[in-house]
Amino acid sequence: MKNINIGLLGCGTVGTGVARMLLNGGDLIKSRVGATLTLKRVADIDTTKDRGVRFDPDVLIEDAWAVVNDPGIDIVVEMIGGDTIAKALILSAIENGKQIVTANKALLASQGNAIFRAAGEKGVDLAFEASVGGCMPIIKTIRESLVGNRIQAMIGILNGTCNYILSKITDDGSPFASTLAEAQAKGYAEANPALDVEGRDTAHKIAILSALAYGMEINLTDVYTEGISHITPMDIEFAGQFGYRIKLLAISKFKGQTVEARVHPTMIPFDNMLSNVNGTLNAITISADAVEDILLSGRGAGMLPTASAVVGDLVDISRNLLSGTAGRVPLLSFQMDAIRKIPVMPISEIVTHYYLRFSALDRPGVLSTISGILGSCGISIKTAYQKGRKINGSVPLVMLTHAAKEAAVTKALNEIASLDVVSAKPVLIRIEDQNNED
């Protein structure tokens, strides 16, 4: 039986999970692949740490370059992360004719165009299922299962940390800071959580998915990105009163000549399937011309869920090696000569519905003043709600709008914020609701 040698770069949490699955599930994988997947080399800067994995002598080494330059290695698995040494190692491995598996969403989102081009020119496979959604098979679904579909939109919860925090605030009414601290204590959030809570991790993922879905170059730079740190229990309570929940969503829509690609807290109705995806789960809905709407869900992080996606990629590539069909599936779903630059629509140009909350002094005429400014900017109010106890002399004034252009909303809010009767910066949360008539 043929042997396929694997070199693993980085043996942290997910790398350890990959090693465990290969070493503990070798017979199962062999029975499904028809070959033995051998973990020949594991490179990590710490070779003394107890990982709960027993490696054969000389498998665990410090020198990652020894792995990518080893002529006996067939597939290199990059689990280092980041966009510095990981990029250099991947490019070197590609130049050496190695097949590549990576979960490095930050690298692929920021520099993936050059990396995929190098892999395509060399004729090697580069698999990256674990870079988006952990064990949720979104990349395989787009590249293979939906290959005959014109994908029109993707809307998803793609960060388990943010979903956990918003779920807890919704359930318990706790403020963001204490909920984040609890998430950190449970290991759901990093000591420095900025990448997650500021939305950047989610932006990496939707940039990759948009390229796969629409045949465009990866464009992270123009993805509008907004985090969740400003979301309060008050806003979540008001959202619930109007029949909505607040989620950090990645939203991507194909507009023909442009693409909407944005990440921000979003109000979605209770009957939206994503509304009930809670805790650390990830989920995404895909709208396409043949299948209409489908939902994928799964664990978006964690040792074994993510390792499962990596091992799935290893098996796919191993099967290609056995049949001599590397490059059978285009790396970015489309043939390289069909991939084009499609501009991402500026956030100022989008048209959607809005939740607006103002902290207004309890004086006569305040509602009509604010409504007048909104109306002068072409923004129609669907619902207005003024109720609640005073906070520092102000009461919350909440409005839901009909569909409006973001640029107009921004202009109106800037004018309203300058009013003497408004005591704090207005709060804006976008709404995605297919039930709205306009």
C-alpha positions as CSV (number, residue, x, y, z in Angstrom):
1,M,0.0,0.0,0.0
2,K,1.3,3.4,-1.0
3,N,2.6,5.8,1.7
4,I,2.0,9.5,1.6
5,N,4.4,11.6,3.9
6,I,3.1,14.6,5.7
7,G,5.1,17.5,7.2
8,L,3.4,19.6,9.8
9,L,4.5,23.1,10.5
10,G,3.4,24.3,13.9
11,C,2.1,22.1,16.7
12,G,-0.1,24.4,18.7
13,T,-3.7,23.7,19.5
14,V,-4.9,22.9,16.0
15,G,-1.6,21.3,14.9
16,T,-1.8,19.0,17.9
17,G,-5.3,18.1,16.9
18,V,-4.2,17.2,13.4
19,A,-1.4,15.0,14.8
20,R,-3.8,13.2,17.1
21,M,-6.2,12.5,14.3
22,L,-3.5,11.2,12.0
23,L,-1.8,9.0,14.7
24,N,-5.0,7.8,16.4
25,G,-7.1,7.4,13.3
26,G,-4.6,6.0,10.9
27,D,-6.4,2.8,10.2
28,L,-9.7,4.5,9.6
29,I,-8.1,6.9,7.2
30,K,-6.1,4.1,5.5
31,S,-9.3,2.2,4.9
32,R,-11.0,5.2,3.2
33,V,-8.0,6.4,1.2
34,G,-6.2,3.3,0.2
35,A,-2.9,4.7,1.4
36,T,-1.1,5.3,4.7
37,L,-0.8,8.9,5.7
38,T,2.4,9.1,7.7
39,L,3.3,12.1,9.8
40,K,7.0,12.2,8.9
41,R,8.0,15.5,10.4
42,V,6.5,18.0,12.8
43,A,8.3,21.4,13.2
44,D,7.7,23.6,16.2
45,I,9.8,26.1,18.2
46,D,8.9,24.2,21.4
47,T,9.9,20.5,21.2
48,T,9.7,19.8,24.9
49,K,6.0,20.7,25.6
50,D,3.8,17.7,26.6
51,R,1.1,17.7,23.9
52,G,-0.4,14.4,24.9
53,V,0.8,12.9,21.6
54,R,3.6,10.3,21.3
55,F,5.8,11.0,18.3
56,D,8.3,8.6,16.9
57,P,12.0,9.5,17.5
58,D,13.2,12.4,15.3
59,V,9.7,13.4,14.1
60,L,9.4,16.5,16.3
61,I,12.1,19.1,15.2
62,E,12.6,22.8,15.5
63,D,13.6,23.6,11.9
64,A,10.6,24.3,9.7
65,W,12.8,24.7,6.7
66,A,14.0,21.2,7.0
67,V,10.4,20.1,6.5
68,V,9.7,22.1,3.3
69,N,13.1,21.1,1.9
70,D,12.7,17.4,2.7
71,P,12.4,15.6,-0.7
72,G,10.5,12.8,1.1
73,I,7.6,15.1,2.2
74,D,4.5,15.0,-0.1
75,I,2.2,17.4,1.7
76,V,3.0,20.3,3.9
77,V,0.5,21.4,6.5
78,E,1.0,25.0,7.6
79,M,-0.4,25.6,11.1
80,I,1.9,28.5,12.2
81,G,-0.4,31.4,11.3
82,G,0.4,35.0,10.5
83,D,1.6,36.4,7.3
84,T,5.4,36.5,7.7
85,I,7.4,33.2,8.1
86,A,4.3,31.2,7.2
87,K,4.1,32.9,3.8
88,A,7.8,32.3,3.1
89,L,7.5,28.6,4.1
90,I,4.4,28.0,2.0
91,L,6.0,29.7,-1.1
92,S,9.1,27.6,-0.6
93,A,7.1,24.4,-0.3
94,I,5.2,25.3,-3.4
95,E,8.5,25.9,-5.3
96,N,9.6,22.5,-4.1
97,G,6.5,20.9,-5.6
98,K,4.8,20.1,-2.3
99,Q,1.0,20.0,-1.9
100,I,-0.2,22.5,0.7
101,V,-2.9,22.5,3.4
102,T,-3.4,25.6,5.5
103,A,-5.9,27.1,7.9
104,N,-4.2,30.5,7.7
105,K,-7.2,32.8,6.8
106,A,-5.2,36.0,7.6
107,L,-2.5,35.1,5.1
108,L,-4.9,34.0,2.4
109,A,-7.1,37.0,2.8
110,S,-4.2,39.5,2.6
111,Q,-1.8,37.8,0.2
112,G,-3.7,34.9,-1.2
113,N,-3.8,36.1,-4.8
114,A,0.0,35.8,-5.1
115,I,0.0,32.5,-3.2
116,F,-2.7,30.9,-5.3
117,R,-1.1,32.1,-8.5
118,A,2.2,30.5,-7.5
119,A,0.5,27.2,-6.6
120,G,-1.4,27.2,-9.9
121,E,1.7,27.9,-11.9
122,K,3.5,25.1,-10.2
123,G,0.6,22.7,-10.6
124,V,0.2,21.8,-6.9
125,D,-2.9,21.7,-4.8
126,L,-3.5,24.2,-2.0
127,A,-6.4,23.3,0.3
128,F,-7.8,25.6,3.0
129,E,-11.1,24.4,4.2
130,A,-10.2,25.0,7.9
131,S,-9.5,28.7,7.1
132,V,-13.3,29.5,7.2
133,G,-15.8,28.1,9.5
134,G,-13.8,25.3,11.2
135,C,-15.5,22.0,10.5
136,M,-18.3,23.6,8.5
137,P,-17.6,22.6,4.9
138,I,-18.3,25.9,3.3
139,I,-15.3,25.9,0.9
140,K,-15.9,22.5,-0.5
141,T,-19.6,23.4,-0.8
142,I,-18.8,26.4,-3.0
143,R,-16.0,24.9,-5.0
144,E,-17.7,21.5,-5.7
145,S,-21.3,21.0,-4.6
146,L,-22.5,24.4,-6.0
147,V,-20.3,24.5,-9.0
148,G,-23.3,24.7,-11.4
149,N,-25.0,27.6,-9.4
150,R,-24.7,31.3,-9.7
151,I,-24.3,32.4,-6.1
152,Q,-26.2,35.5,-5.3
153,A,-25.5,36.1,-1.7
154,M,-23.9,34.7,1.5
155,I,-24.8,35.8,5.0
156,G,-23.1,34.2,7.9
157,I,-22.0,34.1,11.5
158,L,-18.3,33.3,11.1
159,N,-16.7,34.1,14.5
160,G,-17.6,31.9,17.5
161,T,-16.1,34.4,20.0
162,C,-18.4,37.2,18.9
163,N,-21.4,34.9,18.6
164,Y,-20.8,33.6,22.2
165,I,-20.5,37.2,23.6
166,L,-23.7,38.4,21.8
167,S,-25.6,35.3,22.8
168,K,-24.6,35.8,26.5
169,I,-25.5,39.5,26.5
170,T,-28.9,38.5,25.0
171,D,-29.5,35.8,27.6
172,D,-28.1,37.5,30.7
173,G,-28.2,41.2,30.0
174,S,-24.6,41.6,31.0
175,P,-22.5,44.4,29.5
176,F,-19.9,43.7,26.8
177,A,-16.8,44.1,29.1
178,S,-17.9,41.5,31.7
179,T,-19.1,39.1,29.0
180,L,-15.8,39.3,27.2
181,A,-14.0,38.6,30.4
182,E,-16.1,35.5,30.9
183,A,-15.4,34.4,27.4
184,Q,-11.7,34.8,28.0
185,A,-11.9,32.8,31.2
186,K,-13.6,30.0,29.4
187,G,-11.0,30.0,26.6
188,Y,-13.5,31.2,23.9
189,A,-11.6,34.6,23.5
190,E,-7.9,35.3,23.3
191,A,-6.1,37.4,25.9
192,N,-6.0,40.1,23.1
193,P,-9.4,39.7,21.5
194,A,-9.2,42.5,19.1
195,L,-8.9,40.4,16.0
196,D,-12.3,38.8,16.9
197,V,-14.3,41.5,18.5
198,E,-13.3,44.2,16.0
199,G,-14.6,42.0,13.2
200,R,-11.3,41.6,11.4
201,D,-11.3,37.8,11.7
202,T,-14.7,37.7,10.1
203,A,-13.6,40.1,7.3
204,H,-10.7,37.7,6.4
205,K,-13.3,34.9,5.9
206,I,-15.8,36.8,3.9
207,A,-13.1,38.1,1.6
208,I,-12.0,34.6,0.9
209,L,-15.6,33.3,0.4
210,S,-16.5,36.2,-1.9
211,A,-13.6,35.3,-4.2
212,L,-14.7,31.7,-4.3
213,A,-18.3,32.5,-5.0
214,Y,-18.0,35.2,-7.6
215,G,-14.8,34.6,-9.5
216,M,-13.1,37.7,-8.2
217,E,-9.6,38.4,-6.8
218,I,-9.5,38.4,-3.0
219,N,-10.0,41.9,-1.8
220,L,-9.8,42.3,1.9
221,T,-8.9,46.0,1.8
222,D,-12.3,47.2,0.7
223,V,-14.4,45.0,3.1
224,Y,-16.2,47.3,5.5
225,T,-15.5,46.0,9.0
226,E,-17.1,47.0,12.3
227,G,-16.9,45.2,15.6
228,I,-19.3,44.5,18.5
229,S,-17.8,46.4,21.4
230,H,-20.4,49.2,21.2
231,I,-23.4,46.8,21.4
232,T,-25.2,47.3,24.7
233,P,-27.8,45.3,26.6
234,M,-30.2,48.2,25.9
235,D,-29.9,47.8,22.1
236,I,-30.3,44.0,22.4
237,E,-33.5,44.6,24.5
238,F,-34.9,47.0,22.0
239,A,-34.1,44.7,19.1
240,G,-36.0,41.9,20.9
241,Q,-39.0,44.2,21.3
242,F,-39.1,44.8,17.6
243,G,-38.7,41.1,16.8
244,Y,-35.0,41.0,16.1
245,R,-31.7,39.6,17.4
246,I,-28.3,41.1,17.0
247,K,-25.6,39.1,15.4
248,L,-22.1,39.9,14.0
249,L,-22.7,39.0,10.3
250,A,-20.5,38.7,7.3
251,I,-22.6,39.8,4.4
252,S,-21.7,39.3,0.7
253,K,-24.0,40.0,-2.2
254,F,-23.2,39.8,-5.9
255,K,-24.5,42.9,-7.8
256,G,-23.3,42.0,-11.2
257,Q,-20.6,44.7,-11.7
258,T,-19.9,45.1,-8.0
259,V,-20.0,43.1,-4.8
260,E,-21.3,44.0,-1.4
261,A,-18.8,42.7,1.2
262,R,-19.3,43.9,4.8
263,V,-19.0,42.8,8.4
264,H,-20.9,44.5,11.2
265,P,-23.5,43.9,14.0
266,T,-26.8,43.3,12.3
267,M,-30.4,42.9,13.4
268,I,-32.1,39.9,11.9
269,P,-35.7,38.7,12.6
270,F,-36.5,35.9,14.9
271,D,-37.6,33.7,12.0
272,N,-34.3,34.0,10.2
273,M,-32.4,30.7,10.6
274,L,-29.3,32.5,11.8
275,S,-31.2,34.1,14.6
276,N,-31.1,30.9,16.6
277,V,-27.4,30.0,16.0
278,N,-26.0,30.7,19.4
279,G,-22.9,30.1,21.6
280,T,-19.7,29.4,19.7
281,L,-21.4,27.9,16.6
282,N,-20.8,29.2,13.1
283,A,-23.4,29.2,10.4
284,I,-23.9,30.6,6.9
285,T,-26.7,30.8,4.4
286,I,-26.0,30.7,0.7
287,S,-28.5,31.9,-1.8
288,A,-28.0,30.6,-5.4
289,D,-30.1,30.3,-8.5
290,A,-30.6,26.5,-8.6
291,V,-30.6,25.5,-4.9
292,E,-32.2,28.8,-3.6
293,D,-31.2,29.0,0.1
294,I,-29.1,26.5,2.0
295,L,-27.7,26.6,5.6
296,L,-24.4,25.2,6.8
297,S,-23.6,25.2,10.5
298,G,-20.8,23.7,12.7
299,R,-18.1,24.4,15.2
300,G,-16.0,27.3,13.9
301,A,-13.0,26.8,16.2
302,G,-11.4,24.4,18.6
303,M,-8.8,21.8,18.4
304,L,-10.6,18.8,16.9
305,P,-13.3,20.6,14.8
306,T,-10.7,22.6,13.0
307,A,-8.3,19.6,12.8
308,S,-11.2,17.6,11.2
309,A,-11.3,20.1,8.3
310,V,-7.5,19.9,7.9
311,V,-7.5,16.1,7.8
312,G,-10.4,16.3,5.2
313,D,-8.1,18.4,3.0
314,L,-5.3,16.0,3.5
315,V,-7.5,13.1,2.4
316,D,-8.6,15.1,-0.7
317,I,-5.1,15.8,-1.7
318,S,-3.9,12.3,-1.0
319,R,-6.6,10.9,-3.3
320,N,-5.5,13.4,-6.0
321,L,-1.9,12.2,-5.6
322,L,-3.0,8.5,-5.9
323,S,-4.9,9.2,-9.1
324,G,-2.4,11.7,-10.5
325,T,-5.0,14.5,-10.7
326,A,-3.5,17.4,-8.7
327,G,-5.2,20.6,-9.7
328,R,-8.4,18.8,-10.6
329,V,-10.5,21.4,-8.7
330,P,-9.5,25.0,-9.3
331,L,-7.9,26.5,-6.2
332,L,-10.3,29.5,-6.1
333,S,-13.2,27.7,-7.7
334,F,-12.8,29.4,-11.0
335,Q,-10.1,28.8,-13.6
336,M,-7.3,31.3,-13.1
337,D,-7.8,33.0,-16.4
338,A,-11.5,33.6,-15.5
339,I,-10.8,35.4,-12.2
340,R,-11.2,39.1,-12.5
341,K,-11.2,42.2,-10.4
342,I,-14.7,43.1,-9.2
343,P,-15.0,46.3,-7.2
344,V,-16.4,46.1,-3.7
345,M,-19.2,48.6,-3.1
346,P,-18.3,51.3,-0.6
347,I,-20.4,51.1,2.6
348,S,-21.7,54.6,1.8
349,E,-23.5,53.2,-1.3
350,I,-25.4,50.3,0.3
351,V,-29.1,50.5,0.7
352,T,-30.7,48.8,3.7
353,H,-32.9,49.3,6.8
354,Y,-31.6,50.9,10.0
355,Y,-32.1,50.8,13.7
356,L,-31.3,54.2,15.2
357,R,-31.1,55.1,18.9
358,F,-30.7,58.6,20.2
359,S,-30.1,59.8,23.8
360,A,-32.3,62.8,23.8
361,L,-33.2,65.3,26.4
362,D,-36.8,65.0,27.6
363,R,-38.1,68.2,26.0
364,P,-41.1,69.0,23.7
365,G,-40.3,69.0,20.0
366,V,-37.2,66.7,20.2
367,L,-38.9,63.9,18.2
368,S,-40.1,66.3,15.5
369,T,-36.7,67.9,15.2
370,I,-34.9,64.6,14.7
371,S,-37.6,63.3,12.4
372,G,-37.3,66.5,10.4
373,I,-33.6,66.1,9.8
374,L,-34.1,62.4,8.8
375,G,-36.8,63.4,6.4
376,S,-34.7,66.2,4.9
377,C,-32.1,63.6,4.1
378,G,-34.7,61.3,2.4
379,I,-35.0,58.8,5.2
380,S,-38.5,57.6,6.0
381,I,-39.3,56.4,9.5
382,K,-41.1,53.1,9.8
383,T,-41.4,53.0,13.6
384,A,-40.5,55.4,16.4
385,Y,-40.4,54.4,20.1
386,Q,-39.7,56.7,23.0
387,K,-39.9,55.1,26.4
388,G,-37.7,54.2,29.4
389,R,-36.1,55.8,32.4
390,K,-34.0,58.8,32.2
391,I,-30.2,58.4,32.2
392,N,-28.4,61.6,33.1
393,G,-31.4,63.6,32.1
394,S,-31.8,61.8,28.7
395,V,-34.2,59.2,27.5
396,P,-33.7,56.7,24.6
397,L,-35.4,57.5,21.4
398,V,-35.4,54.6,19.0
399,M,-36.4,54.5,15.3
400,L,-36.5,51.9,12.6
401,T,-36.2,53.2,9.0
402,H,-37.5,52.1,5.7
403,A,-34.8,51.3,3.1
404,A,-32.3,54.1,2.9
405,K,-28.8,54.8,1.5
406,E,-26.0,54.7,4.0
407,A,-24.6,58.0,2.9
408,A,-27.8,59.7,3.6
409,V,-28.1,58.1,7.0
410,T,-24.6,59.1,7.9
411,K,-25.2,62.7,6.9
412,A,-28.4,62.8,9.0
413,L,-26.7,61.3,12.1
414,N,-23.9,63.8,11.9
415,E,-26.4,66.6,11.9
416,I,-28.4,65.1,14.7
417,A,-25.3,64.5,16.8
418,S,-24.6,68.2,16.8
419,L,-28.0,69.1,18.3
420,D,-28.0,70.5,21.9
421,V,-30.9,68.1,22.8
422,V,-28.8,65.0,21.9
423,S,-26.5,64.0,24.7
424,A,-24.5,61.1,23.1
425,K,-23.4,59.8,19.8
426,P,-26.3,58.2,17.9
427,V,-26.3,54.4,17.7
428,L,-26.7,52.8,14.2
429,I,-27.3,49.1,13.6
430,R,-28.1,47.8,10.2
431,I,-31.1,45.5,9.6
432,E,-31.3,42.5,7.2
433,D,-34.9,41.5,6.9
434,Q,-36.3,39.9,3.8
435,N,-39.8,40.4,5.2
436,N,-39.6,44.2,4.8
437,E,-41.6,45.3,1.9
438,D,-39.3,48.1,0.6
